[in-house]
Amino acid sequence: MMHIDYIHAAIRELRDQQVRFAPREKKLEQVDRAELLLHELEESKTYTYEYLCYRITSFRPEAHPHVRMPGGEAIHDLRLFVEDVSDSANLPVEEVGEPVLTVDELSRQFQVSTKTISRWRRQGLVSRRFLFDGRKRVGFLESSVRRFVQHNRERVRRGARFSQLTAEERGRIIDYARRLANKGGCPAEVTKRLARKTGRSVETIRYTLKQHDRANPDLAIFADKSGPLREDTKQRIYRKYRRGESVEALAKSFCRTKTSIYRIISEMRAKRILELPLDFIPNDGFRLIRTEKQEREICGPMPAGEQPAKKARLPSGLPPYLASLYEVPLLTREQEMHLFRKMNYLKYRASRLRDTLAPARPKSSLMDQIERLYDQVVATKNEIISANLRLVVSIAKRHVGPAESFFELVSDGNMSLIRAVEKFDFARGNKFSTYASWAIMKNYARTIPDEHRQRDRFRTSHSEMFGTAEDDRSDQYEQESAQLQREAQVERILGRLDQREQQIIMSRFGLSRGEEPRTLKEVGAAMGVTKERVRQIEARALNKLRKAAEEEKIEIPGLE
């Protein structure tokens, strides 16, 4: 990851140019020149950008001709330049012409903590980035280390004298740490207590214990309380946090610092957001919404009906669960259009924001915004479902037979209704109740055995129960008959498509027996292509189907 804390934009722009355009050999050459220049600069002097750029690249820059910078700031930016450009060169450590030391190896060599190494880097020890077994890590050329030691002998001696522990001191620290750990102490707590007791820095104690556990895995003090957490442990931490457990309590319970707990919570929260179902029905109008006023019009309150909805008279003996369905008024066409447009626009907004989410470093403010939008999506979706649940009851009571449970049919129909809400394209101008009825009956046609589906509907006590509360929608028997005829017509014109187009259309609309409609993403994954490519092929196939339907004078709702 490139540094972002450059003091001067001119050096950062030079870094960007070299990272993007310079060949690998030129990058390595410029890194060497920049390191040599670093050791010549003096903090008390002032340098022009033109001079620094020429020393690194051998070219006189046209940009920033008047920029001057103090020596200390130039040293700071050139140190970052060396590390960033070496990072972009992707140089395996095996290909370096001299020994390369890692941070840990350098700290052992000089008997100092890794924190001291970090301080030396800020004070002039030049670091680069290399590939160690395919993984990017900070490394130090042996020549760079010698050059730093030569110019900072007293600093190196002072650091070693401060951090070096005798074998006796190290043994006492390890024994005391083991006693505290056996009493339930966490690494952070034990380290702080030992630092106070011995007068050593927290980093020195932490490094001593870490090195002991690494060198003696069978005698490790914190064998099960250090290192990366397993995925299930992270999920458990996140669940506890969402149930209201404080970060302090979680840190103590899992023997982690508060910072690491916050990081885990943020990581798991981002992972949950990335898994949210935000597939939406595309609409060209969404991209044209640019002002808050336009957005308020879409996301505002649902328009009132043309006249107060007539409250349905409840059948006697109706179970409380089903009785509550008749308290929700049916939606007008305008209300239905508003809710579907609002739900899909909110998904569109949330999906676009999610595309900018960086899982490695997620921003809380961005996640807050996505979650607020998703909460609105769920509320709007539930509003649509609640207004259409009685449609499920109306259809289910017509499919009840000796082998079917009415309430199981209602439950199964509710799932079909929920899927229909996700798939319905409001922009086509069709009424949702028609689309949902087809989806529910098609599901019943697959789940109810043929012999029961073909015989006449049985009249039960449920039919009498609902006789006084008929739904004012169109006749479902007529729709089912028309649907069977349409399926035959669709099967005939599907022959106009090539094999891949047929596969996509049948998967997207659930035309194969026993299969549910699948999302663009699911179809793309099955076929090994992108979601956008599936959408393009689907659009082309639908155009072919429209032309075929016109030629054969077939009226197919959803293709006009």
RODO-2510 file (C-alpha; in nm, 4 decimals, decimal comma):
residues 560
     n   res          X          Y          Z
     1     m     0,0000     0,0000     0,0000
     2     m     0,1389     0,3349    -0,1062
     3     h     0,2076     0,6063     0,1507
     4     i    -0,0374     0,8973     0,1619
     5     d     0,1439     1,1202     0,4129
     6     y     0,3787     1,3027     0,1762
     7     i     0,4430     1,6613     0,2841
     8     h     0,4982     1,7951    -0,0689
     9     a     0,2659     1,7161    -0,3607
    10     a     0,5561     1,7494    -0,6053
    11     i     0,7394     1,4455    -0,4614
    12     r     0,4136     1,2500    -0,4470
    13     e     0,3448     1,3265    -0,8148
    14     l     0,6998     1,2163    -0,9036
    15     r     0,6324     0,8923    -0,7143
    16     d     0,3092     0,8387    -0,9100
    17     q     0,4840     0,8927    -1,2436
    18     q     0,7599     0,6439    -1,1669
    19     v     0,5218     0,3837    -1,0246
    20     r     0,2934     0,3993    -1,3289
    21     f     0,5287     0,4470    -1,6202
    22     a     0,8910     0,3639    -1,5350
    23     p     1,0189     0,0133    -1,6289
    24     r     1,1379    -0,2071    -1,3457
    25     e     1,5103    -0,1490    -1,4080
    26     k     1,4607     0,2286    -1,4102
    27     k     1,2638     0,2102    -1,0841
    28     l     1,5455     0,0225    -0,9096
    29     e     1,8010     0,2674    -1,0452
    30     q     1,6037     0,5673    -0,9205
    31     v     1,5541     0,4059    -0,5785
    32     d     1,9340     0,3699    -0,5475
    33     r     1,9883     0,7324    -0,6546
    34     a     1,7223     0,8577    -0,4116
    35     e     1,8836     0,6665    -0,1214
    36     l     2,2258     0,8110    -0,1972
    37     l     2,0714     1,1579    -0,2148
    38     l     1,9030     1,1025     0,1212
    39     h     2,2371     1,0706     0,2979
    40     e     2,3621     1,3945     0,1436
    41     l     2,0691     1,6114     0,2483
    42     e     2,0953     1,8290     0,5589
    43     e     1,7948     1,9289     0,7656
    44     s     1,9200     2,2857     0,8080
    45     k     1,9328     2,3553     0,4334
    46     t     1,6616     2,4231     0,1739
    47     y     1,6365     2,2375    -0,1584
    48     t     1,4471     2,3022    -0,4809
    49     y     1,2249     2,0351    -0,6301
    50     e     1,4125     2,0809    -0,9598
    51     y     1,7401     1,9781    -0,7908
    52     l     1,5874     1,6751    -0,6163
    53     c     1,4119     1,5550    -0,9314
    54     y     1,7276     1,5909    -1,1407
    55     r     1,9355     1,3956    -0,8884
    56     i     1,6844     1,1100    -0,8942
    57     t     1,5831     1,0974    -1,2642
    58     s     1,8605     1,2911    -1,4501
    59     f     1,5864     1,5093    -1,6060
    60     r     1,4971     1,8729    -1,5436
    61     p     1,1253     1,8865    -1,4557
    62     e     0,8893     2,1375    -1,6150
    63     a     0,6384     2,1150    -1,3302
    64     h     0,6818     2,2875    -0,9925
    65     p     0,9781     2,5064    -1,0987
    66     h     0,9493     2,7342    -0,7932
    67     v     0,8890     2,4740    -0,5223
    68     r     1,1459     2,4815    -0,2410
    69     m     1,1408     2,2600     0,0644
    70     p     1,3306     2,2411     0,3956
    71     g     1,5832     1,9609     0,4259
    72     g     1,3877     1,7792     0,6965
    73     e     1,0730     1,7683     0,4806
    74     a     1,2701     1,6580     0,1745
    75     i     1,4260     1,3729     0,3761
    76     h     1,0823     1,2647     0,4983
    77     d     0,9309     1,2552     0,1474
    78     l     1,2311     1,0878    -0,0178
    79     r     1,2236     0,8112     0,2424
    80     l     0,8606     0,7410     0,1459
    81     f     0,9528     0,7684    -0,2241
    82     v     1,2180     0,4943    -0,1877
    83     e     0,9780     0,2579    -0,0136
    84     d     0,6860     0,3172    -0,2539
    85     v     0,8844     0,2860    -0,5772
    86     s     1,0652    -0,0257    -0,4531
    87     d     0,7237    -0,1672    -0,3607
    88     s     0,6007    -0,1189    -0,7193
    89     a     0,9103    -0,2947    -0,8611
    90     n     0,7967    -0,6295    -0,7098
    91     l     1,1550    -0,7439    -0,6582
    92     p     1,1937    -1,0915    -0,5006
    93     v     1,4473    -1,0851    -0,2191
    94     e     1,6362    -1,3698    -0,3890
    95     e     1,7204    -1,1418    -0,6833
    96     v     1,8824    -0,8722    -0,4680
    97     g     2,2588    -0,8640    -0,5068
    98     e     2,3282    -0,8369    -0,1322
    99     p     2,1828    -0,9643     0,1980
   100     v     1,8467    -0,8207     0,3039
   101     l     1,7396    -0,8061     0,6705
   102     t     1,3813    -0,8080     0,7948
   103     v     1,2627    -0,5954     1,0870
   104     d     1,2817    -0,8929     1,3240
   105     e     1,6286    -0,9933     1,2046
   106     l     1,7549    -0,6380     1,2473
   107     s     1,6085    -0,6093     1,5967
   108     r     1,7825    -0,9330     1,6991
   109     q     2,1116    -0,8238     1,5456
   110     f     2,1206    -0,4991     1,7435
   111     q     1,9333    -0,6304     2,0494
   112     v     1,6636    -0,3648     2,0231
   113     s     1,2855    -0,3763     1,9967
   114     t     1,0962    -0,3521     1,6683
   115     k     0,9618    -0,0202     1,7891
   116     t     1,3202     0,1081     1,8034
   117     i     1,3695    -0,0084     1,4436
   118     s     1,0613     0,1929     1,3448
   119     r     1,2107     0,4973     1,5161
   120     w     1,5404     0,4482     1,3323
   121     r     1,3532     0,4404     1,0012
   122     r     1,2130     0,7846     1,0762
   123     q     1,5649     0,8975     1,1681
   124     g     1,7305     0,7940     0,8424
   125     l     1,7466     0,4136     0,8200
   126     v     1,6276     0,3562     0,4623
   127     s     1,3807     0,0707     0,4125
   128     r     1,2543    -0,0861     0,0937
   129     r     0,9842    -0,3373     0,0093
   130     f     1,0662    -0,6807    -0,1299
   131     l     0,8827    -1,0033    -0,2047
   132     f     0,9534    -1,2609     0,0675
   133     d     0,8046    -1,5949    -0,0497
   134     g     0,5505    -1,4055    -0,2592
   135     r     0,4519    -1,1679     0,0219
   136     k     0,5437    -0,7982     0,0363
   137     r     0,7456    -0,7081     0,3450
   138     v     0,9766    -0,4308     0,4586
   139     g     1,3466    -0,5124     0,4257
   140     f     1,6808    -0,3372     0,4736
   141     l     1,9791    -0,3724     0,2438
   142     e     2,2924    -0,4625     0,4380
   143     s     2,4658    -0,1620     0,2786
   144     s     2,1842     0,0673     0,3960
   145     v     2,2199    -0,0639     0,7512
   146     r     2,6003    -0,0131     0,7465
   147     r     2,5571     0,3410     0,6187
   148     f     2,3054     0,4226     0,8925
   149     v     2,5250     0,2731     1,1663
   150     q     2,8268     0,4635     1,0364
   151     h     2,6434     0,7964     1,0712
   152     n     2,4541     0,7084     1,3923
   153     r     2,6938     0,5056     1,6106
   154     e     2,5927     0,6725     1,9355
   155     r     2,2234     0,6386     1,8589
   156     v     2,2632     0,2663     1,7873
   157     r     2,4697     0,2130     2,1052
   158     r     2,2145     0,4014     2,3127
   159     g     1,9268     0,1988     2,1730
   160     a     2,1017    -0,1317     2,2396
   161     r     2,2029    -0,0262     2,5907
   162     f     1,8457     0,0752     2,6729
   163     s     1,6752    -0,2350     2,5338
   164     q     1,9192    -0,5147     2,6017
   165     l     1,8141    -0,7548     2,8770
   166     t     2,0393    -0,9918     3,0652
   167     a     1,9541    -1,3598     3,0616
   168     e     1,8587    -1,3352     3,4300
   169     e     1,6217    -1,0413     3,3673
   170     r     1,4663    -1,2173     3,0732
   171     g     1,4088    -1,5319     3,2797
   172     r     1,2405    -1,3355     3,5616
   173     i     1,0119    -1,1595     3,3130
   174     i     0,9094    -1,4885     3,1520
   175     d     0,8427    -1,6609     3,4871
   176     y     0,6340    -1,3705     3,6168
   177     a     0,4421    -1,3494     3,2894
   178     r     0,3617    -1,7208     3,3075
   179     r     0,2216    -1,6855     3,6606
   180     l     0,0011    -1,3947     3,5550
   181     a    -0,1163    -1,5789     3,2421
   182     n    -0,2070    -1,8894     3,4471
   183     k    -0,4294    -1,6654     3,6606
   184     g    -0,6203    -1,5560     3,3492
   185     g    -0,4181    -1,2504     3,2492
   186     c    -0,4364    -1,1373     2,8881
   187     p    -0,1221    -1,0484     2,6878
   188     a    -0,1887    -0,6733     2,6914
   189     e    -0,2628    -0,6687     3,0653
   190     v     0,0372    -0,8867     3,1541
   191     t     0,2697    -0,6747     2,9381
   192     k     0,1626    -0,3496     3,1040
   193     r     0,2008    -0,4925     3,4553
   194     l     0,5472    -0,6275     3,3781
   195     a     0,6522    -0,2947     3,2257
   196     r     0,5503    -0,1123     3,5449
   197     k     0,7201    -0,3717     3,7663
   198     t     1,0535    -0,3881     3,5756
   199     g     1,0784    -0,0267     3,4589
   200     r     1,1141    -0,1454     3,1006
   201     s     0,9089    -0,0188     2,8085
   202     v     0,5891    -0,1992     2,7126
   203     e     0,7388    -0,2688     2,3698
   204     t     1,0488    -0,4318     2,5223
   205     i     0,8345    -0,6628     2,7377
   206     r     0,6017    -0,7441     2,4475
   207     y     0,8958    -0,8249     2,2209
   208     t     1,0627    -1,0428     2,4871
   209     l     0,7466    -1,2503     2,5418
   210     k     0,6783    -1,2739     2,1704
   211     q     1,0282    -1,3993     2,0967
   212     h     1,0061    -1,6543     2,3794
   213     d     0,6766    -1,7956     2,2514
   214     r     0,8102    -1,8101     1,8961
   215     a     1,1310    -1,9900     2,0002
   216     n     0,9549    -2,2243     2,2456
   217     p     0,6133    -2,3163     2,1019
   218     d     0,5723    -2,6076     2,3467
   219     l     0,6377    -2,3761     2,6442
   220     a     0,4585    -2,0700     2,5021
   221     i     0,3030    -1,8383     2,7598
   222     f     0,0192    -1,7196     2,5343
   223     a    -0,0080    -2,0116     2,2935
   224     d    -0,3851    -1,9775     2,2540
   225     k    -0,4189    -1,6028     2,3114
   226     s    -0,2069    -1,4574     2,0354
   227     g    -0,1882    -1,4744     1,6594
   228     p    -0,4755    -1,4292     1,4138
   229     l    -0,8261    -1,5219     1,5245
   230     r    -1,0271    -1,7884     1,3459
   231     e    -1,3248    -1,6783     1,1380
   232     d    -1,5789    -1,8350     1,3757
   233     t    -1,4216    -1,6489     1,6698
   234     k    -1,4514    -1,3191     1,4836
   235     q    -1,8156    -1,3925     1,4098
   236     r    -1,8781    -1,4726     1,7758
   237     i    -1,7220    -1,1403     1,8781
   238     y    -1,9399    -0,9543     1,6281
   239     r    -2,2588    -1,1302     1,7430
   240     k    -2,1843    -1,0453     2,1057
   241     y    -2,1173    -0,6831     2,0102
   242     r    -2,4487    -0,6585     1,8231
   243     r    -2,6274    -0,8008     2,1255
   244     g    -2,4948    -0,5085     2,3284
   245     e    -2,1735    -0,6368     2,4878
   246     s    -1,9197    -0,3554     2,5278
   247     v    -1,5833    -0,3421     2,3509
   248     e    -1,4067    -0,3341     2,6894
   249     a    -1,5797    -0,6553     2,7971
   250     l    -1,5041    -0,8250     2,4659
   251     a    -1,1377    -0,7245     2,4832
   252     k    -1,1088    -0,8761     2,8287
   253     s    -1,3046    -1,1891     2,7401
   254     f    -1,1031    -1,2673     2,4247
   255     c    -0,7675    -1,1365     2,5534
   256     r    -0,7351    -0,8741     2,2822
   257     t    -0,6779    -0,5010     2,2807
   258     k    -0,9714    -0,2679     2,2330
   259     t    -0,8159    -0,1562     1,9054
   260     s    -0,8119    -0,5117     1,7716
   261     i    -1,1743    -0,5651     1,8815
   262     y    -1,2813    -0,2493     1,6987
   263     r    -1,0918    -0,3726     1,3926
   264     i    -1,2629    -0,7130     1,4075
   265     i    -1,6058    -0,5535     1,4465
   266     s    -1,5402    -0,3291     1,1482
   267     e    -1,4140    -0,6227     0,9415
   268     m    -1,7145    -0,8450     1,0181
   269     r    -1,9558    -0,5585     0,9676
   270     a    -1,8075    -0,4927     0,6228
   271     k    -1,8308    -0,8627     0,5401
   272     r    -2,1989    -0,8646     0,6386
   273     i    -2,2642    -0,5588     0,4204
   274     l    -2,0912    -0,7245     0,1235
   275     e    -2,3331    -1,0186     0,1609
   276     l    -2,6501    -0,8050     0,1726
   277     p    -2,9007    -0,8950    -0,1058
   278     l    -2,8881    -0,5723    -0,3060
   279     d    -2,9733    -0,7028    -0,6537
   280     f    -3,2140    -0,4499    -0,8048
   281     i    -3,4240    -0,4190    -1,1180
   282     p    -3,2296    -0,1728    -1,3378
   283     n    -3,3987     0,1471    -1,4475
   284     d    -3,2478     0,4190    -1,6671
   285     g    -3,4202     0,6843    -1,4590
   286     f    -3,2093     0,6060    -1,1526
   287     r    -2,8946     0,7474    -1,3131
   288     l    -3,0739     1,0754    -1,3865
   289     i    -3,1484     1,1458    -1,0210
   290     r    -2,8896     1,4035    -0,9173
   291     t    -3,0609     1,6412    -0,6720
   292     e    -3,2021     1,5957    -0,3234
   293     k    -3,5416     1,7146    -0,4479
   294     q    -3,5538     1,4384    -0,7093
   295     e    -3,4519     1,1830    -0,4482
   296     r    -3,7174     1,3037    -0,2034
   297     e    -3,9825     1,2560    -0,4702
   298     i    -3,8850     0,8891    -0,5078
   299     c    -3,8181     0,8124    -0,1406
   300     g    -4,0982     1,0226     0,0064
   301     p    -4,4255     0,9000     0,1578
   302     m    -4,6532     0,6765    -0,0465
   303     p    -4,9272     0,8725    -0,2323
   304     a    -5,2757     0,8514    -0,0870
   305     g    -5,5363     0,6410    -0,2638
   306     e    -5,8037     0,8032    -0,4758
   307     q    -6,0641     0,7139    -0,2155
   308     p    -6,0529     0,5580     0,1306
   309     a    -6,0060     0,1850     0,1058
   310     k    -6,3135    -0,0159     0,2026
   311     k    -6,2358    -0,2298     0,5026
   312     a    -6,2949    -0,5976     0,4307
   313     r    -6,5477    -0,7805     0,6474
   314     l    -6,3678    -1,0552     0,8375
   315     p    -6,4911    -1,4143     0,8082
   316     s    -6,5973    -1,5738     1,1342
   317     g    -6,3513    -1,8096     1,3007
   318     l    -6,0528    -1,6665     1,1141
   319     p    -5,7188    -1,7365     1,2924
   320     p    -5,5538    -1,4208     1,4344
   321     y    -5,2562    -1,4509     1,1937
   322     l    -5,4834    -1,4480     0,8882
   323     a    -5,7281    -1,1964     1,0346
   324     s    -5,4490    -0,9381     1,0527
   325     l    -5,4053    -0,9606     0,6734
   326     y    -5,7414    -0,7904     0,6184
   327     e    -5,6393    -0,4899     0,8232
   328     v    -5,3885    -0,3864     0,5557
   329     p    -5,5545    -0,2062     0,2614
   330     l    -5,4801    -0,3138    -0,0934
   331     l    -5,2523    -0,0871    -0,2971
   332     t    -5,3617     0,1248    -0,5891
   333     r    -5,1609     0,1077    -0,9106
   334     e    -4,9941     0,4426    -0,8270
   335     q    -4,9036     0,3312    -0,4736
   336     e    -4,7656     0,0049    -0,6058
   337     m    -4,5516     0,1866    -0,8633
   338     h    -4,4202     0,4257    -0,5953
   339     l    -4,3167     0,1482    -0,3542
   340     f    -4,1439    -0,0660    -0,6174
   341     r    -3,9599     0,2336    -0,7611
   342     k    -3,8556     0,3399    -0,4114
   343     m    -3,7366    -0,0099    -0,3114
   344     n    -3,5281    -0,0595    -0,6261
   345     y    -3,3830     0,2920    -0,6153
   346     l    -3,2748     0,2419    -0,2532
   347     k    -3,1096    -0,0860    -0,3552
   348     y    -2,9425     0,0924    -0,6468
   349     r    -2,8036     0,3620    -0,4153
   350     a    -2,6865     0,1095    -0,1555
   351     s    -2,5293    -0,1116    -0,4227
   352     r    -2,3355     0,1788    -0,5748
   353     l    -2,2081     0,2843    -0,2326
   354     r    -2,1109    -0,0738    -0,1530
   355     d    -1,8973    -0,0827    -0,4690
   356     t    -1,6781     0,1872    -0,3095
   357     l    -1,6388    -0,0021     0,0188
   358     a    -1,2821    -0,1211     0,0819
   359     p    -1,3103    -0,4457     0,2871
   360     a    -0,9536    -0,4103     0,4155
   361     r    -1,0135    -0,0591     0,5527
   362     p    -1,3902     0,0013     0,5644
   363     k    -1,5142     0,3462     0,6637
   364     s    -1,7741     0,3497     0,9416
   365     s    -1,9566     0,6473     0,7905
   366     l    -1,9952     0,4636     0,4582
   367     m    -2,1172     0,1462     0,6288
   368     d    -2,3665     0,3527     0,8321
   369     q    -2,5045     0,5001     0,5117
   370     i    -2,5372     0,1602     0,3388
   371     e    -2,7096     0,0059     0,6415
   372     r    -2,9565     0,2968     0,6663
   373     l    -3,0480     0,2514     0,3011
   374     y    -3,0855    -0,1251     0,3461
   375     d    -3,3149    -0,0743     0,6474
   376     q    -3,5349     0,1429     0,4252
   377     v    -3,5268    -0,1282     0,1564
   378     v    -3,6497    -0,3897     0,4047
   379     a    -3,9233    -0,1594     0,5388
   380     t    -4,0480    -0,0809     0,1861
   381     k    -4,0367    -0,4464     0,0824
   382     n    -4,2350    -0,5476     0,3919
   383     e    -4,4938    -0,2828     0,3106
   384     i    -4,5461    -0,4348    -0,0356
   385     i    -4,5593    -0,7900     0,1020
   386     s    -4,8075    -0,7011     0,3773
   387     a    -5,0452    -0,5442     0,1256
   388     n    -5,0417    -0,8596    -0,0913
   389     l    -5,0497    -1,1408     0,1654
   390     r    -5,4247    -1,1894     0,1284
   391     l    -5,3603    -1,2666    -0,2408
   392     v    -5,1657    -1,5745    -0,1254
   393     v    -5,4614    -1,6843     0,0875
   394     s    -5,7005    -1,6319    -0,2036
   395     i    -5,4940    -1,8551    -0,4339
   396     a    -5,4043    -2,1140    -0,1684
   397     k    -5,7668    -2,1881    -0,0800
   398     r    -5,8288    -2,2845    -0,4445
   399     h    -5,5469    -2,5412    -0,4383
   400     v    -5,6421    -2,7203    -0,1169
   401     g    -5,6892    -3,0940    -0,1593
   402     p    -5,6996    -3,4036     0,0629
   403     a    -5,3206    -3,4351     0,0597
   404     e    -5,2388    -3,0663     0,1122
   405     s    -5,2450    -2,8603     0,4300
   406     f    -5,4015    -2,5192     0,3722
   407     f    -5,1595    -2,3457     0,6057
   408     e    -4,8601    -2,5155     0,4428
   409     l    -4,9834    -2,3868     0,1073
   410     v    -5,0101    -2,0356     0,2535
   411     s    -4,6554    -2,0596     0,3887
   412     d    -4,5237    -2,1860     0,0545
   413     g    -4,7149    -1,9154    -0,1298
   414     n    -4,5708    -1,6469     0,0962
   415     m    -4,2199    -1,7476    -0,0117
   416     s    -4,3248    -1,7224    -0,3783
   417     l    -4,4702    -1,3788    -0,3074
   418     i    -4,1434    -1,2605    -0,1503
   419     r    -3,9459    -1,3809    -0,4520
   420     a    -4,1931    -1,2109    -0,6861
   421     v    -4,1421    -0,8787    -0,5054
   422     e    -3,7683    -0,9079    -0,5734
   423     k    -3,8151    -0,9900    -0,9444
   424     f    -4,0996    -0,7573    -1,0417
   425     d    -4,0102    -0,4862    -1,2956
   426     f    -4,2363    -0,1918    -1,2103
   427     a    -4,1386    -0,0031    -1,5281
   428     r    -4,3249    -0,2466    -1,7555
   429     g    -4,6592    -0,1093    -1,6386
   430     n    -4,8095    -0,4444    -1,5336
   431     k    -5,0018    -0,4843    -1,2093
   432     f    -4,8043    -0,6687    -0,9445
   433     s    -5,0994    -0,8868    -0,8402
   434     t    -5,1015    -1,0429    -1,1883
   435     y    -4,7271    -1,1143    -1,1789
   436     a    -4,7425    -1,2480    -0,8228
   437     s    -5,0406    -1,4718    -0,9050
   438     w    -4,8464    -1,6381    -1,1870
   439     a    -4,5446    -1,6875    -0,9607
   440     i    -4,7523    -1,8430    -0,6811
   441     m    -4,9535    -2,0716    -0,9093
   442     k    -4,6422    -2,1812    -1,0951
   443     n    -4,4861    -2,2807    -0,7651
   444     y    -4,7991    -2,4743    -0,6684
   445     a    -4,7915    -2,6451    -1,0089
   446     r    -4,4445    -2,7766    -0,9258
   447     t    -4,5056    -2,8697    -0,5629
   448     i    -4,8576    -3,0186    -0,5753
   449     p    -4,8653    -3,3733    -0,7263
   450     d    -5,0119    -3,3962    -1,0777
   451     e    -5,3085    -3,6085    -0,9772
   452     h    -5,4186    -3,3489    -0,7192
   453     r    -5,3470    -3,0522    -0,9438
   454     q    -5,5566    -3,1873    -1,2310
   455     r    -5,8668    -3,2950    -1,0371
   456     d    -6,1385    -3,0506    -0,9369
   457     r    -6,0703    -2,8357    -0,6353
   458     f    -6,2010    -2,9851    -0,3112
   459     r    -6,4404    -2,7766    -0,1088
   460     t    -6,3416    -2,7612     0,2592
   461     s    -6,4336    -2,5669     0,5682
   462     h    -6,1653    -2,3176     0,4646
   463     s    -6,3672    -2,2310     0,1516
   464     e    -6,6664    -2,1401     0,3643
   465     m    -6,4419    -1,9429     0,5997
   466     f    -6,3209    -1,7168     0,3215
   467     g    -6,6491    -1,6945     0,1337
   468     t    -6,7430    -1,3681     0,3025
   469     a    -6,4083    -1,2016     0,2330
   470     e    -6,3462    -1,2466    -0,1374
   471     d    -6,0488    -1,0635    -0,2865
   472     d    -6,1596    -0,8040    -0,5406
   473     r    -5,8910    -0,9125    -0,7880
   474     s    -5,9346    -1,0969    -1,1179
   475     d    -6,0533    -1,4617    -1,1387
   476     q    -5,7587    -1,6904    -1,0576
   477     y    -5,9076    -1,9900    -1,2463
   478     e    -5,9186    -1,7865    -1,5629
   479     q    -5,5625    -1,6655    -1,5089
   480     e    -5,4353    -2,0187    -1,4508
   481     s    -5,5945    -2,1451    -1,7713
   482     a    -5,4544    -1,8534    -1,9671
   483     q    -5,1153    -1,9165    -1,8125
   484     l    -5,1041    -2,2761    -1,9369
   485     q    -5,1782    -2,1537    -2,2878
   486     r    -4,9065    -1,8868    -2,2631
   487     e    -4,6499    -2,1437    -2,1445
   488     a    -4,7122    -2,3468    -2,4612
   489     q    -4,6689    -2,0355    -2,6731
   490     v    -4,3497    -1,9353    -2,4958
   491     e    -4,2052    -2,2831    -2,5414
   492     r    -4,2697    -2,2564    -2,9162
   493     i    -4,0975    -1,9199    -2,9667
   494     l    -3,8033    -2,0156    -2,7427
   495     g    -3,6906    -2,2261    -3,0379
   496     r    -3,5909    -1,9011    -3,2110
   497     l    -3,3041    -1,8533    -2,9627
   498     d    -2,9602    -2,0109    -2,9681
   499     q    -2,8564    -2,2515    -2,6922
   500     r    -2,6903    -1,9910    -2,4683
   501     e    -2,9806    -1,7473    -2,4999
   502     q    -3,2281    -2,0241    -2,4156
   503     q    -3,0244    -2,1229    -2,1107
   504     i    -3,0171    -1,7656    -1,9796
   505     i    -3,3887    -1,6971    -2,0411
   506     m    -3,4950    -2,0280    -1,8822
   507     s    -3,2689    -1,9705    -1,5799
   508     r    -3,3665    -1,6056    -1,5331
   509     f    -3,7428    -1,6723    -1,5518
   510     g    -3,7476    -2,0191    -1,3915
   511     l    -3,8938    -2,1883    -1,7004
   512     s    -3,7406    -2,5292    -1,6227
   513     r    -3,9501    -2,7553    -1,4033
   514     g    -3,8251    -2,7666    -1,0462
   515     e    -3,6123    -2,4519    -1,0750
   516     e    -3,6694    -2,1065    -0,9317
   517     p    -3,5825    -1,7851    -1,1198
   518     r    -3,2168    -1,7001    -1,0698
   519     t    -3,0416    -1,3666    -1,0406
   520     l    -2,8029    -1,2258    -1,3001
   521     k    -2,5166    -1,2976    -1,0633
   522     e    -2,6226    -1,6615    -1,0122
   523     v    -2,6645    -1,7234    -1,3865
   524     g    -2,3279    -1,5594    -1,4582
   525     a    -2,1536    -1,7760    -1,1993
   526     a    -2,3063    -2,0920    -1,3469
   527     m    -2,2022    -1,9980    -1,7018
   528     g    -1,8625    -1,8508    -1,6139
   529     v    -1,9379    -1,4971    -1,7382
   530     t    -1,9983    -1,1614    -1,5693
   531     k    -2,3350    -1,0366    -1,4461
   532     e    -2,3254    -0,7552    -1,7035
   533     r    -2,2652    -1,0027    -1,9889
   534     v    -2,5684    -1,2066    -1,8795
   535     r    -2,7778    -0,8876    -1,8810
   536     q    -2,6640    -0,8067    -2,2365
   537     i    -2,7447    -1,1551    -2,3683
   538     e    -3,0810    -1,1504    -2,1888
   539     a    -3,1734    -0,8162    -2,3487
   540     r    -3,0801    -0,9497    -2,6944
   541     a    -3,2823    -1,2670    -2,6380
   542     l    -3,5886    -1,0724    -2,5202
   543     n    -3,5755    -0,8596    -2,8349
   544     k    -3,5802    -1,1793    -3,0427
   545     l    -3,8753    -1,3097    -2,8419
   546     r    -4,0695    -0,9851    -2,8936
   547     k    -4,0192    -1,0066    -3,2700
   548     a    -4,1187    -1,3748    -3,2713
   549     a    -4,4298    -1,2966    -3,0661
   550     e    -4,5283    -1,0188    -3,3070
   551     e    -4,4817    -1,2434    -3,6105
   552     e    -4,6960    -1,5187    -3,4611
   553     k    -4,9421    -1,2692    -3,3106
   554     i    -4,8826    -1,3967    -2,9608
   555     e    -4,9522    -1,1628    -2,6718
   556     i    -4,7024    -1,2287    -2,3937
   557     p    -4,7236    -0,9986    -2,0866
   558     g    -4,3839    -0,8709    -1,9799
   559     l    -4,2445    -0,8666    -2,3371
   560     e    -4,4346    -0,5697    -2,4703
***
